[in-house]
Amino acid sequence: MTKKKTAEKKKVMLAMQGGGAFGAFTWGVLDRLLEDERIEVSAISGTSAGAMNAVAIAHGLAENGNTGARDTLRSLWNSLAYDEAVKQMPYVGSAGSKSNRALAKMFKQLMPETAAGDFMKSLKAVTQGATLSVLNGREGLFEAALEKIVDFAALKKDKKGVPLFIAATDVNAHKERIFDRSDITPTAVKASCALPVVIGEVEIDGRKYLDGGYTANPAIAPLKECDSNDLLIIQTIEMHERDGLAVMNSSIDRVMEFTNNASLRRDLEDIDRDNKLVAKDPEAAAALGLKEIHTHVVKIGKELKAEHMLCFDRDHLDELFDAGRQAADEWLAQNFDNLGKKSTFTRERAMPPSMTQKRRGNTPK
């Protein structure tokens, strides 16, 4: 009787962007990756919603491997769904939860995938964002909800656990603050998620922090020292190279795009430069502590409206989750064999020649 061959495992470092409800897309990607027994998560970095996903994975991996990570992620996003979160509102509670589910069901039937339905997502984002702002304003509520899902004391204690990094923005220093297993807390995660209009400034040890998406979305630098050469970035807000006269959906979408991707652009360019040095002069690169990093990106493949990031309707989260699983499935089919061998996404490949793009008003007649 022949012994069944064990599937080859490949180590992958995960770097996850923020984006509010768009983090449910990342959840879907992670669910599909963790389902694949050939994938071994060797390090984790996350910012904002990505930070919440990061601590959920780290906790789940310690509890029960990949299965534990998938279970913890599902528990996290079930708790973040608006009909669940609204139960914590004073004088609203369960009644508000039931009415939200009923209204969501009605709107889905009346306006499926239409402009009107799109408008309703935007409207819900406004009302739900206001509710979340009230909830997060209650002292300790964010932390208490997260501690029901993630054992932070165990994360700190587990010195052999998967390296874990989350980023927040130090308001006064104007730069990122990276928390790791040694100092990670529910408040640190809240700081990473601290959008001004939803959470506001979060104070830790006398310093004030805002959302990490402004300075490190996600944090890449600490991953370079971890035990893998493959970096998989899960991107919730795509960066596009456009012609100077290209039409944009809205100025808000454009601002969200470049502010949330500014640090990622810089980090990808740095990796590309370092990889060239490794290829050209391995000894000099080694002396500088550099190694080749293979970069990979999973993204949704379409522009998401900025205002929808505060729509936490369960149907919206499920839609994003399904899109994430599909994107990861396609990425694995196309790129798994390249893990450990080469990059499948680089900053240079993300920059098509501008002269090949059609300019509005300048096409041949």
VEXTOR-783257 format. One record per residue: residue in three letters; x, y, z of N, C-alpha, C in turn; residue number from 1. Coordinates in steps of 0.05 Angstrom, whole numbers. Layout:
N
<Ala,<X,Y,Z>,<X,Y,Z>,<X,Y,Z>,NUM>
...
END
This chain:
365
<Met,<17,-24,0>,<0,0,0>,<18,25,0>,1>
<Thr,<13,42,-20>,<30,66,-22>,<21,88,-2>,2>
<Lys,<40,101,10>,<34,122,29>,<26,148,14>,3>
<Lys,<4,160,23>,<-6,184,10>,<14,207,14>,4>
<Lys,<21,220,-7>,<40,242,-6>,<28,266,8>,5>
<Thr,<42,277,27>,<33,301,41>,<35,325,23>,6>
<Ala,<14,341,24>,<14,365,7>,<36,384,14>,7>
<Glu,<49,396,-6>,<71,415,-1>,<60,440,12>,8>
<Lys,<72,448,34>,<64,472,48>,<82,495,40>,9>
<Lys,<71,518,35>,<86,542,28>,<80,564,49>,10>
<Lys,<102,576,59>,<99,597,79>,<92,623,66>,11>
<Val,<72,636,77>,<63,662,66>,<60,682,89>,12>
<Met,<70,706,85>,<66,728,103>,<42,744,94>,13>
<Leu,<23,750,111>,<-1,764,104>,<0,793,112>,14>
<Ala,<-7,811,94>,<-8,840,100>,<-36,850,92>,15>
<Met,<-52,859,111>,<-80,865,105>,<-87,894,109>,16>
<Gln,<-98,907,89>,<-106,934,90>,<-131,938,107>,17>
<Gly,<-137,963,114>,<-162,969,128>,<-183,976,108>,18>
<Gly,<-204,990,118>,<-226,997,100>,<-254,992,111>,19>
<Gly,<-256,992,138>,<-282,989,150>,<-296,963,142>,20>
<Ala,<-320,965,132>,<-335,941,123>,<-321,926,101>,21>
<Phe,<-304,939,86>,<-289,926,64>,<-271,904,75>,22>
<Gly,<-266,905,102>,<-250,883,114>,<-264,856,112>,23>
<Ala,<-290,856,105>,<-304,831,101>,<-294,817,75>,24>
<Phe,<-285,833,56>,<-272,822,32>,<-247,807,40>,25>
<Thr,<-231,819,58>,<-207,806,68>,<-214,780,83>,26>
<Trp,<-236,781,99>,<-245,757,112>,<-250,735,92>,27>
<Gly,<-263,741,70>,<-268,720,50>,<-243,709,38>,28>
<Val,<-224,727,32>,<-198,718,22>,<-184,699,42>,29>
<Leu,<-184,707,67>,<-171,691,87>,<-184,664,91>,30>
<Asp,<-211,665,90>,<-226,640,94>,<-218,619,72>,31>
<Arg,<-215,629,48>,<-207,611,26>,<-178,602,28>,32>
<Leu,<-160,621,35>,<-132,614,38>,<-128,593,61>,33>
<Leu,<-141,598,83>,<-138,580,106>,<-151,553,101>,34>
<Glu,<-169,551,82>,<-181,526,74>,<-161,508,60>,35>
<Asp,<-141,521,47>,<-121,507,31>,<-99,496,49>,36>
<Glu,<-97,470,52>,<-77,458,70>,<-48,463,61>,37>
<Arg,<-45,473,37>,<-17,478,27>,<-6,504,36>,38>
<Ile,<-23,521,48>,<-15,548,57>,<-9,548,87>,39>
<Glu,<14,558,94>,<22,561,122>,<27,591,127>,40>
<Val,<11,603,145>,<15,631,151>,<39,634,170>,41>
<Ser,<59,649,161>,<84,651,176>,<87,678,190>,42>
<Ala,<71,698,183>,<72,724,197>,<47,739,188>,43>
<Ile,<38,758,205>,<13,772,200>,<16,802,206>,44>
<Ser,<7,819,188>,<7,848,193>,<-20,858,184>,45>
<Gly,<-32,876,200>,<-58,887,192>,<-62,915,203>,46>
<Thr,<-78,930,189>,<-84,958,197>,<-114,962,197>,47>
<Ser,<-125,975,217>,<-153,982,219>,<-170,956,218>,48>
<Ala,<-188,953,199>,<-203,928,197>,<-184,905,193>,49>
<Gly,<-162,910,180>,<-141,889,176>,<-128,881,203>,50>
<Ala,<-127,900,222>,<-117,894,249>,<-136,875,263>,51>
<Met,<-162,880,260>,<-181,862,273>,<-179,834,261>,52>
<Asn,<-177,832,234>,<-173,806,222>,<-147,793,231>,53>
<Ala,<-126,809,235>,<-100,799,243>,<-101,786,270>,54>
<Val,<-113,799,290>,<-113,788,317>,<-132,763,318>,55>
<Ala,<-153,763,301>,<-171,740,300>,<-156,716,289>,56>
<Ile,<-140,720,268>,<-125,698,256>,<-105,687,277>,57>
<Ala,<-90,705,289>,<-69,697,309>,<-81,681,331>,58>
<His,<-104,690,342>,<-118,676,363>,<-127,648,354>,59>
<Gly,<-140,648,330>,<-150,623,320>,<-129,602,314>,60>
<Leu,<-107,611,302>,<-84,593,296>,<-74,580,321>,61>
<Ala,<-72,595,342>,<-62,584,368>,<-82,564,380>,62>
<Glu,<-108,570,376>,<-129,552,387>,<-131,526,372>,63>
<Asn,<-132,528,345>,<-138,503,330>,<-129,506,301>,64>
<Gly,<-105,517,297>,<-94,518,270>,<-111,534,251>,65>
<Asn,<-110,526,225>,<-125,541,205>,<-155,540,209>,66>
<Thr,<-165,517,219>,<-194,515,225>,<-202,535,247>,67>
<Gly,<-185,537,268>,<-190,556,289>,<-190,584,280>,68>
<Ala,<-172,591,261>,<-171,618,250>,<-196,624,234>,69>
<Arg,<-206,605,218>,<-230,610,203>,<-254,614,222>,70>
<Asp,<-256,598,243>,<-278,600,262>,<-277,627,276>,71>
<Thr,<-254,636,284>,<-252,661,298>,<-259,685,280>,72>
<Leu,<-250,684,255>,<-257,705,236>,<-287,707,232>,73>
<Arg,<-300,684,231>,<-329,684,227>,<-343,696,252>,74>
<Ser,<-333,689,275>,<-345,700,300>,<-341,731,301>,75>
<Leu,<-317,740,292>,<-312,768,291>,<-331,783,274>,76>
<Trp,<-335,774,249>,<-351,789,230>,<-381,786,236>,77>
<Asn,<-388,764,249>,<-416,762,259>,<-421,783,280>,78>
<Ser,<-401,789,297>,<-405,809,318>,<-405,838,306>,79>
<Leu,<-392,841,283>,<-390,868,270>,<-414,874,253>,80>
<Ala,<-430,854,245>,<-454,860,229>,<-472,878,245>,81>
<Tyr,<-484,897,231>,<-499,919,244>,<-522,908,261>,82>
<Asp,<-536,888,251>,<-559,877,266>,<-550,865,293>,83>
<Glu,<-525,857,294>,<-514,846,319>,<-503,869,337>,84>
<Ala,<-488,888,324>,<-477,910,339>,<-498,928,352>,85>
<Val,<-521,932,338>,<-541,951,347>,<-555,941,373>,86>
<Lys,<-552,915,379>,<-563,904,404>,<-551,918,428>,87>
<Gln,<-528,930,425>,<-515,943,448>,<-524,971,452>,88>
<Met,<-541,982,434>,<-551,1009,436>,<-572,1012,458>,89>
<Pro,<-568,1031,476>,<-588,1036,497>,<-616,1042,485>,90>
<Tyr,<-637,1030,497>,<-665,1035,489>,<-671,1024,461>,91>
<Val,<-652,1012,447>,<-657,1002,420>,<-655,971,421>,92>
<Gly,<-631,962,427>,<-627,933,431>,<-638,914,411>,93>
<Ser,<-651,893,420>,<-660,872,403>,<-681,881,383>,94>
<Ala,<-698,900,391>,<-719,911,373>,<-706,924,349>,95>
<Gly,<-684,940,354>,<-670,952,332>,<-657,932,314>,96>
<Ser,<-647,911,325>,<-635,889,310>,<-655,876,291>,97>
<Lys,<-678,870,302>,<-699,856,286>,<-709,874,263>,98>
<Ser,<-713,900,269>,<-723,918,249>,<-703,922,227>,99>
<Asn,<-677,923,234>,<-656,925,214>,<-656,902,195>,100>
<Arg,<-659,878,205>,<-659,854,188>,<-684,855,170>,101>
<Ala,<-707,863,180>,<-731,864,164>,<-729,885,142>,102>
<Leu,<-718,908,148>,<-715,929,128>,<-694,921,107>,103>
<Ala,<-672,908,116>,<-651,899,97>,<-663,879,78>,104>
<Lys,<-679,861,88>,<-692,840,70>,<-710,853,50>,105>
<Met,<-726,873,59>,<-745,887,41>,<-730,902,19>,106>
<Phe,<-709,917,27>,<-694,933,7>,<-680,915,-13>,107>
<Lys,<-670,892,-4>,<-657,873,-22>,<-676,862,-43>,108>
<Gln,<-701,857,-35>,<-720,847,-54>,<-729,869,-74>,109>
<Leu,<-732,894,-64>,<-742,915,-81>,<-721,927,-99>,110>
<Met,<-695,927,-89>,<-675,941,-105>,<-649,925,-106>,111>
<Pro,<-650,902,-119>,<-626,885,-121>,<-607,896,-142>,112>
<Glu,<-582,902,-134>,<-561,910,-152>,<-570,932,-172>,113>
<Thr,<-583,952,-162>,<-591,975,-179>,<-579,1000,-168>,114>
<Ala,<-583,1022,-183>,<-573,1048,-174>,<-587,1055,-148>,115>
<Ala,<-613,1049,-146>,<-628,1055,-121>,<-617,1038,-98>,116>
<Gly,<-610,1013,-104>,<-599,996,-83>,<-572,1006,-74>,117>
<Asp,<-556,1017,-93>,<-530,1028,-87>,<-534,1053,-69>,118>
<Phe,<-554,1069,-75>,<-560,1092,-59>,<-567,1084,-31>,119>
<Met,<-582,1062,-28>,<-590,1053,-1>,<-566,1044,15>,120>
<Lys,<-546,1033,2>,<-521,1026,17>,<-508,1051,28>,121>
<Ser,<-508,1072,12>,<-496,1097,21>,<-512,1109,44>,122>
<Leu,<-539,1108,42>,<-556,1118,63>,<-552,1103,89>,123>
<Lys,<-551,1076,86>,<-547,1060,110>,<-520,1065,122>,124>
<Ala,<-500,1071,106>,<-473,1076,116>,<-473,1101,134>,125>
<Val,<-489,1121,126>,<-491,1146,142>,<-504,1140,169>,126>
<Thr,<-526,1126,169>,<-541,1120,194>,<-525,1100,211>,127>
<Gln,<-514,1080,198>,<-499,1060,214>,<-473,1072,225>,128>
<Gly,<-460,1089,209>,<-436,1102,218>,<-441,1119,243>,129>
<Ala,<-464,1132,243>,<-472,1149,266>,<-476,1131,291>,130>
<Thr,<-490,1109,287>,<-495,1090,309>,<-469,1079,320>,131>
<Leu,<-451,1071,302>,<-425,1060,310>,<-409,1081,325>,132>
<Ser,<-412,1106,317>,<-398,1128,331>,<-407,1130,360>,133>
<Val,<-433,1128,364>,<-445,1129,391>,<-435,1105,407>,134>
<Leu,<-435,1081,395>,<-427,1057,409>,<-397,1059,417>,135>
<Asn,<-380,1068,399>,<-352,1069,404>,<-345,1091,424>,136>
<Gly,<-364,1110,427>,<-359,1131,446>,<-363,1122,475>,137>
<Arg,<-376,1099,479>,<-380,1088,505>,<-354,1075,515>,138>
<Glu,<-344,1084,537>,<-318,1075,547>,<-316,1044,549>,139>
<Gly,<-296,1033,536>,<-290,1005,539>,<-308,986,524>,140>
<Leu,<-328,995,509>,<-346,977,495>,<-333,963,472>,141>
<Phe,<-317,978,457>,<-302,966,434>,<-284,943,444>,142>
<Glu,<-269,950,465>,<-250,930,476>,<-264,906,487>,143>
<Ala,<-286,910,502>,<-300,888,514>,<-311,869,493>,144>
<Ala,<-322,880,471>,<-333,863,450>,<-311,847,437>,145>
<Leu,<-288,859,433>,<-266,845,420>,<-254,823,438>,146>
<Glu,<-253,828,464>,<-242,809,483>,<-260,784,486>,147>
<Lys,<-285,786,477>,<-302,762,477>,<-294,742,456>,148>
<Ile,<-279,752,436>,<-271,736,413>,<-241,728,413>,149>
<Val,<-224,747,423>,<-195,744,422>,<-184,745,450>,150>
<Asp,<-167,725,457>,<-154,724,483>,<-127,739,481>,151>
<Phe,<-127,764,488>,<-103,780,485>,<-81,773,504>,152>
<Ala,<-88,764,528>,<-68,755,547>,<-53,731,536>,153>
<Ala,<-67,713,523>,<-55,689,512>,<-37,697,488>,154>
<Leu,<-46,717,472>,<-29,726,450>,<-2,737,460>,155>
<Lys,<-3,752,481>,<22,763,492>,<40,741,503>,156>
<Lys,<27,722,517>,<42,701,530>,<56,682,511>,157>
<Asp,<43,678,488>,<53,658,468>,<77,669,452>,158>
<Lys,<100,665,463>,<125,676,450>,<131,662,424>,159>
<Lys,<121,638,420>,<127,622,396>,<105,625,375>,160>
<Gly,<86,641,381>,<64,645,361>,<73,659,336>,161>
<Val,<56,658,316>,<62,672,291>,<67,702,296>,162>
<Pro,<89,713,285>,<94,742,288>,<69,758,280>,163>
<Leu,<62,778,297>,<38,793,293>,<44,823,296>,164>
<Phe,<35,839,276>,<39,868,277>,<14,882,269>,165>
<Ile,<7,903,284>,<-15,921,276>,<-5,950,277>,166>
<Ala,<-16,967,260>,<-6,995,258>,<-28,1015,266>,167>
<Ala,<-19,1036,280>,<-36,1059,286>,<-19,1084,278>,168>
<Thr,<-32,1107,278>,<-18,1132,271>,<-14,1148,296>,169>
<Asp,<11,1154,303>,<17,1172,326>,<11,1200,317>,170>
<Val,<-9,1213,329>,<-19,1239,320>,<3,1260,321>,171>
<Asn,<17,1261,344>,<37,1282,348>,<63,1277,334>,172>
<Ala,<71,1252,331>,<96,1245,318>,<93,1244,288>,173>
<His,<68,1244,278>,<63,1243,249>,<75,1219,236>,174>
<Lys,<74,1196,249>,<85,1171,237>,<70,1147,249>,175>
<Glu,<76,1124,237>,<63,1100,246>,<74,1090,273>,176>
<Arg,<57,1076,288>,<66,1062,312>,<59,1032,307>,177>
<Ile,<79,1015,309>,<74,987,305>,<73,972,331>,178>
<Phe,<50,959,336>,<47,942,360>,<52,913,352>,179>
<Asp,<66,898,369>,<70,870,364>,<59,854,387>,180>
<Arg,<66,828,388>,<55,811,409>,<62,821,437>,181>
<Ser,<84,835,440>,<93,843,467>,<75,865,478>,182>
<Asp,<62,881,461>,<47,903,472>,<19,906,459>,183>
<Ile,<10,885,447>,<-16,886,434>,<-39,883,455>,184>
<Thr,<-58,900,452>,<-81,901,470>,<-107,907,454>,185>
<Pro,<-130,904,465>,<-155,912,451>,<-154,942,445>,186>
<Thr,<-142,958,463>,<-141,987,458>,<-122,993,435>,187>
<Ala,<-101,978,432>,<-83,981,409>,<-98,976,383>,188>
<Val,<-115,955,383>,<-131,949,359>,<-151,972,354>,189>
<Lys,<-163,983,375>,<-181,1005,372>,<-166,1029,360>,190>
<Ala,<-141,1034,369>,<-125,1056,359>,<-120,1052,329>,191>
<Ser,<-115,1028,321>,<-111,1022,292>,<-136,1027,276>,192>
<Cys,<-159,1025,288>,<-185,1029,274>,<-197,1057,278>,193>
<Ala,<-182,1075,290>,<-193,1100,300>,<-197,1121,278>,194>
<Leu,<-217,1116,261>,<-225,1137,242>,<-236,1160,257>,195>
<Pro,<-229,1185,250>,<-238,1208,266>,<-268,1210,270>,196>
<Val,<-284,1205,249>,<-313,1209,252>,<-327,1185,265>,197>
<Val,<-314,1163,269>,<-327,1139,280>,<-317,1133,308>,198>
<Ile,<-290,1135,312>,<-279,1129,339>,<-265,1153,351>,199>
<Gly,<-251,1168,335>,<-236,1191,346>,<-210,1182,358>,200>
<Glu,<-195,1201,369>,<-169,1195,380>,<-170,1175,403>,201>
<Val,<-151,1157,403>,<-148,1137,425>,<-122,1142,439>,202>
<Glu,<-123,1143,465>,<-99,1149,481>,<-87,1123,493>,203>
<Ile,<-61,1120,490>,<-47,1097,501>,<-21,1108,513>,204>
<Asp,<-17,1104,539>,<7,1113,553>,<14,1142,547>,205>
<Gly,<-7,1159,548>,<-2,1187,545>,<1,1197,517>,206>
<Arg,<-1,1179,497>,<2,1188,469>,<-25,1183,455>,207>
<Lys,<-31,1200,435>,<-56,1198,421>,<-52,1186,393>,208>
<Tyr,<-71,1169,386>,<-69,1154,360>,<-95,1156,344>,209>
<Leu,<-91,1155,318>,<-114,1153,299>,<-109,1129,281>,210>
<Asp,<-128,1124,263>,<-127,1101,245>,<-100,1098,232>,211>
<Gly,<-90,1073,232>,<-64,1067,220>,<-63,1069,190>,212>
<Gly,<-87,1071,177>,<-87,1073,148>,<-74,1097,137>,213>
<Tyr,<-71,1118,154>,<-59,1143,144>,<-29,1140,140>,214>
<Thr,<-16,1122,154>,<14,1120,153>,<25,1093,147>,215>
<Ala,<10,1071,151>,<20,1044,146>,<-4,1026,140>,216>
<Asn,<-11,1024,115>,<-35,1010,108>,<-30,988,87>,217>
<Pro,<-19,965,95>,<-12,957,122>,<18,961,127>,218>
<Ala,<27,953,151>,<56,955,158>,<71,933,144>,219>
<Ile,<91,940,127>,<106,920,112>,<134,915,124>,220>
<Ala,<146,937,134>,<174,935,143>,<180,912,163>,221>
<Pro,<163,908,184>,<170,887,203>,<168,859,191>,222>
<Leu,<153,856,169>,<150,829,157>,<175,821,142>,223>
<Lys,<192,840,134>,<216,834,119>,<236,818,136>,224>
<Glu,<233,818,162>,<251,803,179>,<239,777,188>,225>
<Cys,<216,769,177>,<203,744,185>,<211,721,167>,226>
<Asp,<202,697,175>,<211,672,162>,<195,665,137>,227>
<Ser,<198,681,117>,<186,675,91>,<196,695,71>,228>
<Asn,<195,687,45>,<202,706,24>,<178,714,8>,229>
<Asp,<155,704,16>,<130,710,1>,<112,728,18>,230>
<Leu,<106,751,7>,<89,771,20>,<63,774,4>,231>
<Leu,<40,766,16>,<14,768,3>,<-1,791,15>,232>
<Ile,<-6,811,-1>,<-21,835,7>,<-50,832,-1>,233>
<Ile,<-68,836,19>,<-97,835,13>,<-106,864,12>,234>
<Gln,<-113,873,-12>,<-119,901,-17>,<-149,906,-19>,235>
<Thr,<-159,923,-2>,<-187,929,-2>,<-194,955,-18>,236>
<Ile,<-174,972,-21>,<-178,997,-36>,<-156,997,-58>,237>
<Glu,<-164,992,-82>,<-144,989,-104>,<-131,1015,-111>,238>
<Met,<-106,1013,-121>,<-93,1037,-131>,<-91,1034,-161>,239>
<His,<-99,1055,-175>,<-100,1055,-204>,<-81,1076,-215>,240>
<Glu,<-68,1069,-238>,<-52,1089,-252>,<-70,1099,-275>,241>
<Arg,<-78,1125,-273>,<-96,1136,-292>,<-83,1158,-309>,242>
<Asp,<-94,1162,-332>,<-86,1184,-349>,<-94,1210,-334>,243>
<Gly,<-79,1231,-339>,<-84,1256,-324>,<-112,1267,-328>,244>
<Leu,<-125,1260,-350>,<-152,1270,-356>,<-174,1249,-351>,245>
<Ala,<-166,1227,-338>,<-186,1206,-334>,<-208,1215,-315>,246>
<Val,<-232,1205,-320>,<-255,1212,-304>,<-256,1195,-279>,247>
<Met,<-260,1207,-256>,<-262,1193,-230>,<-291,1191,-221>,248>
<Asn,<-297,1170,-206>,<-324,1167,-195>,<-331,1191,-177>,249>
<Ser,<-313,1199,-159>,<-317,1222,-142>,<-291,1229,-129>,250>
<Ser,<-289,1254,-120>,<-265,1263,-107>,<-260,1248,-81>,251>
<Ile,<-281,1240,-68>,<-278,1225,-43>,<-265,1198,-48>,252>
<Asp,<-275,1185,-69>,<-263,1159,-76>,<-233,1162,-83>,253>
<Arg,<-227,1183,-97>,<-199,1188,-105>,<-181,1193,-81>,254>
<Val,<-191,1210,-63>,<-176,1216,-38>,<-172,1190,-22>,255>
<Met,<-193,1174,-19>,<-191,1149,-4>,<-170,1131,-17>,256>
<Glu,<-170,1131,-44>,<-152,1113,-58>,<-123,1120,-53>,257>
<Phe,<-116,1146,-56>,<-87,1152,-53>,<-78,1155,-25>,258>
<Thr,<-95,1163,-6>,<-87,1164,22>,<-83,1136,34>,259>
<Asn,<-101,1118,27>,<-98,1091,38>,<-77,1074,24>,260>
<Asn,<-67,1083,1>,<-47,1068,-13>,<-20,1081,-14>,261>
<Ala,<-17,1105,-2>,<8,1120,-3>,<31,1104,8>,262>
<Ser,<27,1092,32>,<49,1077,45>,<54,1051,30>,263>
<Leu,<33,1039,19>,<37,1014,4>,<53,1019,-22>,264>
<Arg,<47,1041,-36>,<63,1048,-59>,<93,1050,-52>,265>
<Arg,<98,1064,-31>,<126,1068,-22>,<139,1042,-15>,266>
<Asp,<125,1025,0>,<136,999,8>,<142,981,-15>,267>
<Leu,<124,980,-35>,<128,963,-58>,<152,973,-75>,268>
<Glu,<155,999,-77>,<178,1010,-91>,<204,1004,-76>,269>
<Asp,<203,1005,-50>,<227,998,-34>,<234,968,-38>,270>
<Ile,<214,951,-38>,<220,922,-42>,<231,918,-69>,271>
<Asp,<220,931,-90>,<230,928,-117>,<260,937,-119>,272>
<Arg,<266,959,-106>,<294,969,-105>,<312,949,-91>,273>
<Asp,<304,939,-68>,<320,920,-53>,<324,894,-68>,274>
<Asn,<303,884,-82>,<305,860,-97>,<326,863,-120>,275>
<Lys,<327,886,-132>,<346,891,-153>,<375,890,-142>,276>
<Leu,<378,901,-118>,<405,900,-105>,<412,871,-98>,277>
<Val,<393,855,-88>,<398,827,-82>,<407,812,-107>,278>
<Ala,<394,818,-129>,<401,804,-154>,<428,813,-165>,279>
<Lys,<434,839,-162>,<459,850,-173>,<483,844,-155>,280>
<Asp,<480,846,-129>,<503,842,-111>,<493,829,-85>,281>
<Pro,<490,802,-86>,<480,787,-63>,<495,792,-37>,282>
<Glu,<522,794,-39>,<538,798,-15>,<533,825,-2>,283>
<Ala,<531,846,-18>,<526,872,-8>,<498,874,4>,284>
<Ala,<479,860,-9>,<452,860,1>,<450,845,28>,285>
<Ala,<464,823,30>,<465,808,55>,<477,824,78>,286>
<Ala,<498,839,71>,<511,856,91>,<492,877,102>,287>
<Leu,<472,885,85>,<452,905,93>,<428,892,106>,288>
<Gly,<428,865,108>,<406,851,120>,<382,848,101>,289>
<Leu,<387,850,75>,<366,848,55>,<363,820,44>,290>
<Lys,<339,812,37>,<333,787,24>,<313,792,2>,291>
<Glu,<311,774,-16>,<291,777,-38>,<263,772,-26>,292>
<Ile,<245,790,-33>,<217,787,-24>,<200,784,-49>,293>
<His,<184,762,-50>,<165,758,-72>,<139,771,-64>,294>
<Thr,<130,790,-80>,<105,804,-73>,<81,794,-89>,295>
<His,<59,792,-76>,<34,782,-88>,<11,799,-77>,296>
<Val,<-10,802,-93>,<-33,818,-85>,<-59,804,-93>,297>
<Val,<-77,803,-73>,<-105,795,-79>,<-122,819,-76>,298>
<Lys,<-138,826,-96>,<-155,849,-95>,<-182,843,-107>,299>
<Ile,<-201,860,-101>,<-229,854,-109>,<-234,858,-139>,300>
<Gly,<-218,874,-152>,<-220,877,-181>,<-240,897,-190>,301>
<Lys,<-251,913,-171>,<-269,935,-179>,<-267,956,-158>,302>
<Glu,<-275,981,-165>,<-273,1003,-146>,<-298,1002,-128>,303>
<Leu,<-293,1003,-102>,<-314,1004,-82>,<-318,1033,-74>,304>
<Lys,<-343,1041,-71>,<-348,1069,-64>,<-340,1074,-35>,305>
<Ala,<-326,1095,-31>,<-315,1102,-4>,<-337,1102,17>,306>
<Glu,<-360,1114,10>,<-381,1117,31>,<-392,1090,40>,307>
<His,<-388,1069,24>,<-399,1043,31>,<-383,1029,52>,308>
<Met,<-360,1039,59>,<-343,1026,79>,<-356,1027,107>,309>
<Leu,<-376,1043,111>,<-390,1043,137>,<-417,1030,136>,310>
<Cys,<-422,1015,114>,<-447,999,112>,<-441,971,122>,311>
<Phe,<-450,965,147>,<-444,940,159>,<-469,921,159>,312>
<Asp,<-487,926,140>,<-509,908,136>,<-499,879,131>,313>
<Arg,<-511,860,143>,<-501,832,140>,<-500,824,111>,314>
<Asp,<-520,833,95>,<-521,826,66>,<-496,837,52>,315>
<His,<-489,862,59>,<-465,875,47>,<-440,860,55>,316>
<Leu,<-438,852,80>,<-414,837,90>,<-412,810,76>,317>
<Asp,<-435,797,73>,<-436,771,59>,<-427,773,30>,318>
<Glu,<-436,795,17>,<-429,800,-11>,<-399,804,-14>,319>
<Leu,<-387,819,5>,<-359,823,4>,<-343,798,11>,320>
<Phe,<-353,782,30>,<-341,757,37>,<-340,738,13>,321>
<Asp,<-362,736,-1>,<-363,718,-25>,<-344,728,-46>,322>
<Ala,<-342,755,-50>,<-323,766,-69>,<-294,759,-61>,323>
<Gly,<-289,759,-35>,<-262,753,-25>,<-255,724,-30>,324>
<Arg,<-273,706,-25>,<-268,677,-30>,<-263,672,-59>,325>
<Gln,<-279,685,-76>,<-275,681,-105>,<-248,692,-114>,326>
<Ala,<-241,716,-105>,<-215,728,-112>,<-192,710,-103>,327>
<Ala,<-194,699,-79>,<-172,682,-69>,<-171,656,-85>,328>
<Asp,<-194,645,-92>,<-195,620,-107>,<-181,624,-134>,329>
<Glu,<-188,646,-147>,<-175,651,-173>,<-145,656,-170>,330>
<Trp,<-138,670,-149>,<-109,676,-144>,<-94,650,-139>,331>
<Leu,<-104,632,-123>,<-91,607,-118>,<-88,590,-144>,332>
<Ala,<-108,590,-160>,<-107,574,-184>,<-86,585,-203>,333>
<Gln,<-82,611,-204>,<-64,624,-222>,<-35,626,-212>,334>
<Asn,<-33,628,-185>,<-7,637,-174>,<6,619,-153>,335>
<Phe,<-8,598,-144>,<4,582,-122>,<31,571,-130>,336>
<Asp,<35,562,-154>,<60,550,-162>,<83,570,-162>,337>
<Asn,<77,596,-163>,<98,616,-163>,<107,623,-134>,338>
<Leu,<93,615,-114>,<102,619,-86>,<129,606,-82>,339>
<Gly,<147,622,-70>,<174,611,-65>,<192,614,-89>,340>
<Lys,<181,624,-112>,<197,626,-136>,<200,655,-146>,341>
<Lys,<177,669,-148>,<178,696,-160>,<154,712,-152>,342>
<Ser,<156,738,-156>,<133,756,-150>,<112,753,-172>,343>
<Thr,<87,756,-164>,<66,757,-184>,<54,785,-187>,344>
<Phe,<64,803,-170>,<55,831,-171>,<78,848,-163>,345>
<Thr,<85,868,-178>,<106,888,-170>,<96,916,-175>,346>
<Arg,<109,935,-163>,<102,963,-168>,<105,970,-197>,347>
<Glu,<126,960,-210>,<130,967,-238>,<108,956,-256>,348>
<Arg,<98,931,-250>,<77,920,-266>,<50,935,-261>,349>
<Ala,<48,949,-239>,<24,964,-233>,<23,991,-248>,350>
<Met,<44,997,-263>,<46,1023,-276>,<46,1020,-307>,351>
<Pro,<23,1019,-319>,<22,1017,-349>,<32,1043,-361>,352>
<Pro,<45,1042,-384>,<54,1067,-398>,<31,1086,-403>,353>
<Ser,<34,1110,-394>,<12,1130,-396>,<5,1136,-425>,354>
<Met,<25,1134,-443>,<20,1141,-471>,<2,1120,-485>,355>
<Thr,<-1,1096,-472>,<-18,1077,-485>,<-48,1080,-477>,356>
<Gln,<-52,1098,-458>,<-79,1103,-449>,<-93,1124,-466>,357>
<Lys,<-118,1120,-472>,<-132,1140,-488>,<-139,1164,-472>,358>
<Arg,<-134,1187,-482>,<-140,1212,-468>,<-167,1222,-478>,359>
<Arg,<-183,1231,-458>,<-209,1241,-465>,<-207,1266,-482>,360>
<Gly,<-222,1266,-503>,<-222,1290,-521>,<-198,1290,-540>,361>
<Asn,<-182,1268,-540>,<-158,1268,-557>,<-157,1243,-573>,362>
<Thr,<-179,1230,-577>,<-180,1206,-593>,<-184,1214,-623>,363>
<Pro,<-172,1197,-641>,<-174,1204,-670>,<-203,1204,-679>,364>
<Lys,<-209,1222,-696>,<-236,1224,-707>,<-238,1209,-734>,365>
END
